[in-house]
């Protein structure tokens, strides 16, 4: 019985040793989410390892649409290999000195999973990124003669957030496009003299605002013009009346 207990203890110790060895040999980093504005560049760093200990490194790119891509480097052969990768995607510097990946002028087709696997004398490690591409919307604001304001945030990714000052109860419509962008249309009919449309988006540091005076805010100018016109007519009629009363002496 004692021998059997000792064997069980040895077996458990051996299993724990194997699991610990596997955990050390294969280190998986957390998934890092990266967001970039369309047209900008992005640099993705691989595991922080010594170049002296490096055996091989491979980037595996899995876009949401399109073909998969790989960039690989073997230090013992000083050999690089690329498969299905666009010209905008390459090593940031040189793989024998830096295993970082650089992607220039990102587009919506570049969205997806980017995984870097490195092999060293101590084992392997994995660093994964999830890339999201942001597209800022085009904002326009129009007002009609009835005082209705229409604020449009066109073709943004993700959908823009539209609000109004002063606040109210606007009608909002969304139009989803095939490329993943969204157009937001907000229609607002307030009673205030002037209103402001506020649009926020992750691609901007601050929200954009556009002001649209309502029809009620412009009524002062027409009334003022009418008032001045009536006063002018009154003075002319009064002048003619005085001329007739004084038999033309004032006019002379």
C-alpha positions as CSV (number, residue, x, y, z in Angstrom):
1,X,0.0,0.0,0.0
2,X,2.8,2.4,0.9
3,X,4.6,1.6,-2.4
4,X,1.4,2.3,-4.3
5,X,1.0,5.6,-2.5
6,X,4.6,6.5,-3.3
7,X,4.0,5.6,-7.0
8,X,0.9,7.9,-7.1
9,X,2.9,10.7,-5.5
10,X,5.6,10.3,-8.1
11,X,3.1,10.2,-10.9
12,X,1.4,13.4,-9.8
13,X,4.8,15.1,-9.4
14,X,5.8,14.0,-12.9
15,X,2.5,15.3,-14.4
16,X,2.9,18.6,-12.6
17,X,6.5,18.9,-13.9
18,X,5.3,18.2,-17.5
19,X,2.5,20.8,-17.3
20,X,4.9,23.4,-15.9
21,X,7.4,22.6,-18.7
22,X,4.7,23.0,-21.3
23,X,3.6,26.3,-19.8
24,X,7.1,27.7,-19.8
25,X,7.8,26.4,-23.3
26,X,4.7,27.9,-24.8
27,X,3.9,31.4,-23.6
28,X,0.8,33.0,-25.0
29,X,0.3,36.7,-24.7
30,X,-3.1,38.4,-24.3
31,X,-5.0,39.6,-27.3
32,X,-4.3,43.3,-27.9
33,X,-7.0,45.4,-29.7
34,X,-5.6,48.1,-31.9
35,X,-7.7,50.8,-33.7
36,X,-6.3,52.9,-36.5
37,X,-7.8,55.5,-38.8
38,X,-8.0,54.5,-42.5
39,X,-5.0,55.8,-44.4
40,X,-2.6,55.8,-41.4
41,X,0.2,53.4,-40.6
42,X,0.5,50.9,-37.8
43,X,3.4,49.0,-36.2
44,X,2.9,45.7,-34.4
45,X,5.6,44.5,-32.1
46,X,6.4,40.9,-31.5
47,X,7.5,39.3,-28.2
48,X,10.3,41.1,-26.4
49,X,13.1,38.6,-26.9
50,X,16.8,38.8,-27.4
51,X,18.0,38.6,-31.0
52,X,20.8,36.3,-29.9
53,X,18.3,33.7,-28.7
54,X,16.0,34.0,-31.7
55,X,15.6,30.9,-33.9
56,X,12.6,31.8,-36.1
57,X,9.7,34.2,-36.2
58,X,6.5,34.1,-38.3
59,X,3.7,36.5,-38.6
60,X,0.3,35.0,-39.4
61,X,-2.3,37.5,-40.7
62,X,-6.0,36.4,-40.9
63,X,-8.1,39.2,-42.4
64,X,-11.8,39.2,-42.1
65,X,-12.0,39.2,-45.9
66,X,-9.5,38.0,-48.4
67,X,-6.6,35.5,-48.3
68,X,-4.4,34.8,-45.3
69,X,-0.9,36.1,-45.3
70,X,2.4,35.0,-43.7
71,X,5.8,36.6,-43.1
72,X,8.5,34.2,-41.9
73,X,12.2,34.4,-41.0
74,X,14.7,31.7,-40.0
75,X,17.9,32.9,-38.3
76,X,20.0,29.8,-39.0
77,X,19.5,30.1,-42.7
78,X,19.2,33.9,-42.7
79,X,16.1,33.4,-44.9
80,X,12.8,35.3,-45.2
81,X,9.6,34.2,-46.8
82,X,6.3,35.9,-47.6
83,X,3.0,34.4,-48.8
84,X,0.0,36.4,-50.1
85,X,1.1,39.6,-48.4
86,X,0.5,43.0,-50.0
87,X,3.3,45.4,-50.7
88,X,2.0,47.6,-47.9
89,X,2.8,44.9,-45.3
90,X,6.4,44.2,-44.4
91,X,9.0,44.0,-41.7
92,X,9.4,47.3,-39.9
93,X,13.2,47.2,-40.2
94,X,14.9,43.9,-40.8
95,X,13.8,40.6,-39.2
96,X,17.3,39.7,-38.0
97,X,17.3,42.8,-35.8
98,X,13.6,43.6,-35.2
99,X,10.6,41.3,-35.7
100,X,8.0,44.1,-35.6
101,X,5.5,44.2,-38.5
102,X,4.6,47.5,-40.3
103,X,1.4,48.1,-42.2
104,X,1.2,51.3,-44.3
105,X,-2.0,53.1,-45.3
106,X,-4.4,50.7,-43.7
107,X,-7.8,50.0,-45.3
108,X,-10.9,48.1,-44.3
109,X,-9.6,45.0,-45.9
110,X,-6.7,44.9,-43.4
111,X,-9.0,44.4,-40.4
112,X,-8.5,41.0,-38.7
113,X,-6.1,39.0,-36.5
114,X,-2.4,39.4,-36.5
115,X,-0.4,36.7,-34.7
116,X,3.4,36.6,-34.2
117,X,5.0,33.4,-33.2
118,X,8.7,33.3,-32.1
119,X,10.9,30.4,-31.4
120,X,14.0,30.6,-29.2
121,X,16.3,28.2,-27.5
122,X,14.0,28.3,-24.4
123,X,10.7,27.6,-26.3
124,X,8.1,29.5,-28.2
125,X,5.9,32.5,-27.5
126,X,2.8,34.0,-29.2
127,X,1.6,37.6,-29.4
128,X,-1.8,38.4,-31.0
129,X,-3.4,41.6,-32.1
130,X,-6.9,42.4,-33.4
131,X,-6.9,45.3,-35.8
132,X,-9.9,47.6,-36.3
133,X,-10.0,50.3,-39.0
134,X,-11.9,53.5,-38.2
135,X,-13.4,55.7,-40.9
136,X,-14.5,59.3,-39.9
137,X,-17.9,60.3,-41.3
138,X,-18.6,63.4,-43.4
139,X,-20.9,65.7,-41.5
140,X,-23.5,68.0,-43.1
141,X,-26.3,70.1,-41.6
142,X,-29.2,71.7,-43.5
143,X,-32.3,73.6,-42.5
144,X,-35.5,74.1,-44.4
145,X,-37.9,77.0,-44.4
146,X,-40.1,75.3,-41.8
147,X,-37.4,75.1,-39.2
148,X,-36.6,71.4,-39.6
149,X,-32.9,70.6,-39.3
150,X,-31.3,67.5,-40.9
151,X,-27.9,66.4,-39.6
152,X,-26.1,63.8,-41.6
153,X,-23.0,61.8,-40.7
154,X,-22.2,59.9,-43.8
155,X,-20.2,56.7,-44.3
156,X,-18.5,56.4,-40.9
157,X,-17.2,53.3,-39.2
158,X,-18.4,52.7,-36.6
159,X,-21.6,54.6,-36.7
160,X,-21.3,58.2,-35.4
161,X,-23.2,59.5,-32.4
162,X,-25.5,62.4,-33.2
163,X,-27.0,64.7,-30.5
164,X,-28.6,68.2,-30.4
165,X,-28.3,71.3,-28.4
166,X,-30.8,72.1,-27.0
167,X,-31.8,68.5,-26.5
168,X,-35.1,67.1,-27.8
169,X,-36.7,64.1,-29.5
170,X,-35.2,63.8,-33.0
171,X,-35.9,61.0,-35.5
172,X,-32.8,59.0,-36.3
173,X,-32.3,56.8,-39.4
174,X,-29.4,54.4,-40.1
175,X,-28.2,53.2,-43.5
176,X,-25.7,50.3,-43.5
177,X,-23.4,50.1,-46.5
178,X,-21.8,46.9,-47.9
179,X,-18.3,48.1,-47.0
180,X,-19.2,48.1,-43.3
181,X,-19.7,51.9,-43.0
182,X,-22.9,53.4,-41.6
183,X,-24.7,56.7,-42.5
184,X,-26.6,58.3,-39.6
185,X,-29.5,60.7,-40.4
186,X,-31.0,62.7,-37.6
187,X,-34.0,64.9,-38.2
188,X,-35.0,67.5,-35.6
189,X,-37.8,70.1,-35.5
190,X,-37.3,72.3,-32.4
191,X,-39.1,75.5,-31.3
192,X,-35.9,77.3,-30.3
193,X,-34.4,80.2,-32.4
194,X,-31.2,78.3,-33.1
195,X,-29.9,74.7,-32.7
196,X,-26.6,72.9,-32.9
197,X,-25.8,69.4,-34.2
198,X,-23.1,67.6,-32.2
199,X,-21.4,64.6,-33.9
200,X,-18.9,62.4,-32.0
201,X,-16.8,59.5,-33.4
202,X,-13.9,57.4,-32.2
203,X,-11.7,58.7,-35.0
204,X,-11.9,62.2,-33.5
205,X,-10.4,63.6,-30.3
206,X,-13.3,66.0,-30.0
207,X,-16.9,66.1,-31.3
208,X,-17.8,68.2,-34.4
209,X,-20.5,70.8,-34.1
210,X,-22.6,72.6,-36.8
211,X,-25.1,75.4,-36.0
212,X,-28.2,75.9,-38.0
213,X,-30.4,79.0,-37.2
214,X,-34.1,78.2,-37.5
215,X,-36.5,80.3,-39.4
216,X,-37.7,81.9,-36.2
217,X,-34.3,83.4,-35.5
218,X,-34.4,85.4,-38.8
219,X,-37.8,87.0,-38.4
220,X,-36.3,90.2,-36.9
221,X,-34.7,91.4,-40.2
222,X,-37.9,91.2,-42.3
223,X,-39.9,93.0,-39.6
224,X,-37.2,95.7,-39.3
225,X,-37.2,96.2,-43.1
226,X,-41.1,96.5,-43.2
227,X,-41.0,98.9,-40.3
228,X,-38.4,101.2,-42.0
229,X,-40.4,101.1,-45.2
230,X,-43.7,102.1,-43.6
231,X,-42.0,105.0,-41.7
232,X,-40.5,106.2,-45.0
233,X,-43.9,106.2,-46.7
234,X,-45.4,108.0,-43.7
235,X,-42.8,110.8,-43.8
236,X,-43.3,111.2,-47.6
237,X,-47.1,111.5,-47.2
238,X,-46.7,113.9,-44.3
239,X,-44.3,116.1,-46.4
240,X,-46.8,116.2,-49.3
241,X,-49.6,117.1,-46.9
242,X,-47.7,120.0,-45.4
243,X,-46.8,121.3,-48.9
244,X,-50.5,121.4,-49.8
245,X,-51.5,123.0,-46.5
246,X,-48.9,125.8,-46.8
247,X,-49.6,126.1,-50.6
248,X,-46.2,124.9,-51.7
249,X,-44.1,127.3,-49.5
250,X,-42.4,124.4,-47.6
251,X,-41.7,122.6,-50.8
252,X,-40.1,125.7,-52.3
